[in-house]
Amino acid sequence: MNSVIITAGPSYEPIDDVRRVTNFSTGTLGCALANALTVSGFKVTLLLGEMASYRGPLTVKNVIPFGTGKSLLEQLQILAKKKTRAVLHAAALADFKIHQMQDGQNRPLDYKKIPSNTPELKIVLRPAPKIIRQLRGLFPDSKLAGWKYELEGGRPDAVQKGLGQIGICKTDACVVNGKAYGDGYGFCTADGQAAHFADVQRLAAHFAAWLK
């Protein structure tokens, strides 16, 4: 069993039928991992956000697009019917979903396309379900790795948040990066250890060894 699922890129949440909110994720890291693990002999399925801006080469053959967090979860539920060695959840999903659009007087708006001359809009957000917390139920026998991108604090803070994610979500590992961590990537595991990797290539090589 050498199949691996990798999620990458951003999700989006619709404002109306023509507008949406998303984030700055490019999908580059997840695509790089997918390429590297494919070269290492793994059968990779890449779930890639439709709004990912990565345009580099892809050696992975099986690429499945997703839009919203809900559509990603639906794809994972389908893939969970077959055994897989690991799920690497690198996608940057929306933490909030749009509950309602309102005008300046807090009246709900219900348009397929909100008129562009509307003088004021209010977006009511509610927390989105955390897909990473559902992965262990979907893939009980697989190795699971999540991601934590942190901006506040320093490297020890980022590592602690990665370890916290492992405990809460029952995953096996967490990659931490972002301004708080600094250059490179931290690879945290359930035993409380954290290893540092200077670039994506070294991180990918470690993943290949970890999965084998």
Secondary structure, 3 states (H helix, E strand, C coil): CCEEEEEECECCEECCCCCEECCCCCCHHHHHHHHHHHHCCCEEEEEEECCCCCCCCCCCCEEEEECCHHHHHHHHHHHCCCCCCEEEECCECCCEEEEEEECCCCCECCCCCCCCCCCCCEEEEEECCCHHHHHHHHCCCCEEEEEEECCCCCHHHHHHHHHHHHHHHCCCEEEEECCCCCCCEEEEECCCCEEEECCHHHHHHHHHHHHC
